Amino acid sequence: MRANHEELILRNPMLGACIFWQFAKTFAEYGDDDAPTLPLFFVVSAMVFHKPTVDKAYRMNFESGILKAVSEKPDLIAGLQSRMEEFSLSTLHALQVASSVKLLSREDGERLPAFRANVGEVPTPMRKPESPVTEMFAAS
């Protein structure tokens, strides 16, 4: 068994797909119906699969959340680039699953592809309030 076995289970593509759906849906709601572009999903992945970031950000106000979180705890961005690189394959797998099961629709962006959340809801087991990944959804 690998040393990071539990982490690899947590970073499964379906969980990532559901988190990306939540992110794209919220991004459109607060961003004049814009769809987030590909690079943003790498940043989201590096943040929501990082427990200290989730612990700090998930209860914060949406308007000031990430800026306030970073100003109060600047070490959250330390290692962000390396986490983005490390999680890149997981990010792409999650986007592929999300597109395949129609949680996200790919759109041609100005320079890079964008992904829009499709109407509907994430499967019920992923939305349960007692789910251990609820904080990750809130942080996304």
Secondary structure, DSSP 8 states (H G I E B T S, - for coil): --TTHHHHHHT-HHHHHHHHHHHHHHHHHHTTT---BHHHHHHHHHHHT-HHHHHHHTTS-TTTHHHHHHHH-GGGSTTHHHHHHHTHHHHHHHHHHHHHTTSEEEE--SSS-EEEE-SS---HHHH-TT-TTHHHHHH-
